[in-house]
Each structure stands twice: as C-alpha cells, then as structure tokens.
Amino acid sequence: MIDNSCVVSTRVRLARNLEGYPFPSHLKDEKQAKEIIRLVAAALSRLEEFRLYHMDAISKEKALSLKENHLISPNLIANKRISAALINHEESVSVMINEEDHLREQCIVKGLDLRLAYETMSEIDGSISRSMKFAYDEQFGYLTACPTNLGTGMRASVMMFLPAITLCGKMPEVIRLLYPKGLTVRGIYGEGSEAEGYMYQISNEITLGVTEEEILARVEKFVGKISELERVERNALANGANSLELRDECMRSYGILTNCAKLSTDELIKLSANVKLGACLGFSKLDDVSLIDDLVVKMRPSNINSAAERELTPVERDVYRAQYTAKYLKKIFQNG
C-alpha cells in the first residue's frame, strides 16, 4: 500500500525526433525550426486546445514561471531562438519543441498514476506521429540526441516526499537499491538539480532493451518499496527518543511561517517541508498535505511576479511571500 503523503506527482515524458530534420543542436535554419513548430501545433490542434508559446516572443519572467511550474526546461529557454512549447489549458500536458530533441512530450498528474500519464502521452504521441514521421531504427528504437534516451525514449518519474529517509540517513541505501534495477534518484528539477525540501524524483534510467510496460511496472514497484521504507522511518521518528525535539521544530516552523514579516524562497522550502512532515507524523491536523506543495510552487519568484502583475523587487517578493503564506497556512489548517 503506497502512502499518498509520500507521492507528490507523476510524470511521463517521451523524447522524439522528426525524420528529415537535423537534431536541434544542428538546426541552424530558423525557417526549418519554425516549420517543425507549425507542423506539431497543427497535429495537436485535432486533440484539444493548446496554447503555443514561442520562447523568443515571451518575457523572461513568463519563461521562468513556466519552468517553475515544471512545464518547460532550462534547455528550452536556452534554445529560445528556435524553440517553443505547446501547453494545454489544465497545464497537465506540455510539448516542448526544439529542446535537446525535436519533441519532449510530457504529462504531469498529481499523486501516483503512471498509467494515466502514459495513456495521455500515448494519445498525444499518436496524434503527432500520424502527421509526421519520427526518426526510428528497427534495432535501436526511437533515435534521440542523448544515447541514454534511445529505445522507448520514455522517462517515467515519480516525485516523492522523503523526509524520514533523509533525516535517518537512509537515502544512500535507496540509491543503492535503485541503481542495479536501472532506476535513479534526481532532484526536484531533474538531472543535475538538488533535492529541495526532501523532494526526490524516482525515474527509470534505462530506455533501451525494455518496453514501456516494463518501465512503468518497475518504477511503480520500487516507488512502493520506497514508500514502505519511508513509512517505517516516519514511525521511528514519531516514537523515537528525539520525537519531542522534532515536534518542536515542526511547530516552530509553522509559527515562523505564519508570523514572519518577510520570507525567502529557501526559507519557505525548508520550513514548509517541516510543517508538512509535522502533519504527516500527526503533530498537526491536515488531511491534504499536497496543499503545502501547491503553496511552494505558487510562491516561486516568477510566479509571484505573475500574480502581482509586475516585476517585484526581491524584498517586495519576500514580503508578499510572507503575507500570502501566513494567510494560506492558517486557512488550510483551520479547515483541517
């Protein structure tokens, strides 16, 4: 049984390239780049309404806001001369165009639902493939810019909240458990990023020589094992010799967040993780701990600027973040 408080979200991403076009790293002709964008947008228009964002036509703040919401990658922003993104109304599906590959198609859903995310991406992928031909080899599968994506071109990732495993020093054990099975642990923004607020991405590293179903089943299996380990370690924390100190730290974090005059992003991430841990351990009552995850995303710098409808100074953002966070937390804990 997987503990829902351990699993934040699920993402399935497909890497694809179009036959007859140079890979983005060699795509020097802007006319070709725009043609790819036009063709993909036309293909997806048959499914549902997607909003098209040309990276060279949107503001830096808007691009950063999309990144903060995990809808685009830093690479897409870096390639802004030739890149674009198609994002659906619910912001659960995004198709990045001319990133490292011609297409990075992804679906993000709350909680653990690898099958739903995969089925959604299969429909998106199928619609595009009916309009244009993907670069594919009978031996190697889908051809990608990075060899680690060859084969299915699929990454199945689950974002997990693992405070107890982290605090008990068991994360190296988890990494050793996953590595021989072709799985890996990454930070909140993927490869090369850090684990903020006890958040880790568990995903497949091997895409060649395995089927999509095998990848999904393997990730799901080990997410279950990690969830069980986290449950055991949480129980040890709640009933251990230092439980009073831990409870005090969690409650103090809530006190700071609901009473401070200014609040940085780093402080919010650290303190809100403590508040969430306190709720998971029963030190405070909050039925839906995912509401705290929503808060952290909303209070990222570019998202605050979007909400304020102007570019705030760092100090103004910290004041806004403190005021919003205090009201938000009081409301959700009052409602239980």
N, C-alpha and C positions, 0 to 999 in steps of 0.2 A: 504494500500500500504506500503510494507516494504522498508525502506530506505537501499539501498545496502551498504552505508557507515557505517551503524551500524553493519552489519553482516560480520564477518571475514571468518568463516568457519563452516562446518557442520561435525559432526562425529556420526556414528552409530557403537556401539560396542556390540558384543554378547559374553556372558560367557557360556562356555560349559565344561563338564567333560565326560570322557570316562568310560563306564561301564566296570567293572572288574579290574580297576586300582585304587590304593589308591590316594586320592587327593594329590596335590603337597606337602602340609605341612607334609604329612606322607609318601611321596615317597622316601624311603631311598635307594632303589635298583637302582643304576645308569644304570644297564642293562635295567630295565623297562623304565626308563626315556628316554634312547636313542631309545628304541623301539617305544615309543609314537612319538618322533620326526621323526623317519623314516617313520612311517605309515602316519602321517599328510603330510609330504613332498611328499610322493608318491601320495596321494589323490589329492593334489593341482597341481601336475605336469600335470594333464589332462586338466586343465583350461588355464593356461598361465605360463610364465616363472617367477618363484620366486627365489630370492636369499636366501640361507639358512645361517644364522649367528648363530653359536654355541657361547653362551655367554662366555664360558670358553676358547674359542680359538681366540677371538678378543681382541684388545688392549683396555685399559681403555678409551683412547681418542675416539676410534671409538664407543664404547658403549655410552659414554656421548653425542657424536654427534647425534646418533640415538635418544637418549632421547630428546635432544634439538629440534629435528625435529618432536617430538610427535609420533615417530614410535614405541618406546618401553617405558616401565615404569621403575621407580626406583626398583619396586619389582622384575622385570625380571632380572635386574642387580644383585640384592641381592641374587637371586637364581641361579647364574651363573653355579654352579656345575651341575645342571640338566636341565637348560633352553636353549631355542633357539628362533629365530624369523625368519619367512618367510616374505620377503618384495618384492613387485612387482617392476618392472622397473620404473614406474612412481612415486613410493613411495606414492601412494594413499591408498594402502591396506597393512596391516601388520597383521600377525597372530602370536601372542606371545604364546609360548608353555611352559608349566610348570611354569606359573606365580603363581597367587593365585589359579587359576583354571587351568586345563589341557590346555584349549584354551581360549585366549582372541582375538577374531577376530574383526578387526576394519577397517572402511573405512573413509577417510577424504577427503572432497571436498571443494573447495573454494566457498564462498558465501552460500546462503541458498538453499539447495537441499536435504532435508531429504529423499525424495522418491528415488532419485538416489542412495544415500548412502545405504539405506535399501535394495534396489533391488540388489545392488552389493554384500552386505553381505549375502543375501539370497542365491545367487548363490554359493558363497564360502562355506557357511554352508551346503548347499545341497550336494555339491561335497564331503565334508568330511563325512557327515552322510551316504552316500551310501557305504563308505568303512569301517566304524566302527560305533558302536552303542553308542549313547550318554546316559548318566545317566538321566533317565526321570521317573517321577512319575505321574500317572493319576490325582492325586489330587493337587500336588504342582508344576507340570510342570518340567522344567529343574532344576536339582539339582546342587547347587553351593556351593562353600566354605563359602561364606558370605550369611546369610539369606536374606539380602536386595536385592540380585540378583535372588532369587527364582522366578519361573514362566516363563516369557519370557526370562529372562537372558539378557534383552536388555537395553542399555543406549543410548538414543538419545540426543545428545548435540549440542548446537549452541554457538559458540564463538562470543561474541558481544563487540563492542567498545562503551562504555557508559560514555564519559567524562562529558556531561552536567548533566546527572542524578547524577553523583558522585559529581560534583562541587556544584550543587544546594541542596545537602544533601537528595536526594530522594531515595537512594539505600535501606535504611531500609523499605521504603514504597513498593518497588519492591519485597523485600524478603517476606514481609507480604502478598503480593498479590499472590505469587507463592506457599507458604508453604501449604495452605489448598487444593491446587489442585494437590498435590503430586509431585511438582516440586521443584528444589533447585538451588541455585547460588553457584558456586565454582570459584576458581582462575584459572589461565592460565594452570597449570599442574594438574588440577583435585582436588580431595578431599584432604583437608589439605593444599593446596597451596594458595598463596596470589594473589590478583588481581593486576597485573603489568600493568602500562600504560593504566589504565581504561579498561582493558580487563576482561571479566567475561564469565564463562560457564553457560549457562542455560540448565538444563537437568532434565529428569524425575528421581524421587527418588523411585517411586513405580513400581515394575515389576510383582507383584503377583496379580491375580484377574483382570488384564486388558489385552487386546490384543495388538499386535504390532501396529495395525492401530490406536487404541485409544491413544497409547503413542505418535505416530507421529503427530496425529491431535492436541493433547493437547499442545505439545511443539511448534508446528507451530503457533497455535492460540496465545499463550502468548508471543512468540517472536514478533509477530505482534503488540501486545499491548505495549510491552516494546519499540519497535521501534518508535511507535507513541508518547509515553511519551518522549523519547529522542529527537524527532523532536521538540516537543513543548518547551522543556527546552533549546534546542540549539537556537531556535528563541528568547527566553527570554534573553539568554546570549548575542547574537549578537546585540540586540536592547536595552539592559539594561543600567543602569547608569554606570556600570563598563566596558562597551564594549571597550573603548579605552585602559584601562589597560590590558584587556585580549588580545586584538590585539597586543599590545606592547610585552607582554610575549611570544606570539606565534612567532612573528617576531624575537625577540631576541633569541629564541631557535634555529631558523633556522640559525641565524648569528653565534651562538656558534658552531653548528654542522658543518658548512661549513668553519670555520676558526680556530678551536682548533688544538693544536699540539698532544694532547693525549685525549683519551675518554674511560671511563669505561663503563661496561655493564649497570650499574644502571643509569648513566648519559644518555646514549643513549636511554634507555627505557623511561625515564621521558621526555627528550627534544623532542624525535621523536613523542611522544604522543601529545605534544603541537603543533608541526608542523602539524601533521595530523588533529588536532582539528581546527587549523587555516584554513586549506584547506577546511574542512567540513563547516566552517562558512563563507567561501568566502573571507577571508582575503588574501589568495593567491590562485593561479590557479593550480589545479592538478586534472585531470579528474579521474584518477585511484588511489585512496588513499591506495589501497591494496599493492601498491608497497612499501609503508613505512613499512607495516607488513613484507614483504619479506626481507627487509633490516635488521630488528631487529633479525630475525631468522638467517640470514647469519652471523651476527656479534656476535653470541653467542661464548663463548670461544673455545669450542671444534670444532665448525665449522670453526673458523678462523685458528686453527691449521691444520685442514684438507686442507683448501685452501692453506696454506703456505707449506704444506707437511713436516712439522716438528713441534715439540712442542716448541712454543714460550714462553718466559718469560712473566709474567704479564705486564711489562712495554712495551715489544715489541708488545704484543697484543693490548694494549691501543693506541699505535702509529699507528699500522696497521688499527685499527678500525677507528681512526680519519681520516686517509688519504682516506680510502675506502669510508667512509660515506660522506665526503666532495664532492668527485667526483660523487658519486651516486646521491646525492640530487640535485646538480647543473644540472646534466644531465636530471633527470626526471622533474624538474620544468622548465627547459628550453624548454622541449618538450611539457609542459602543461599537 
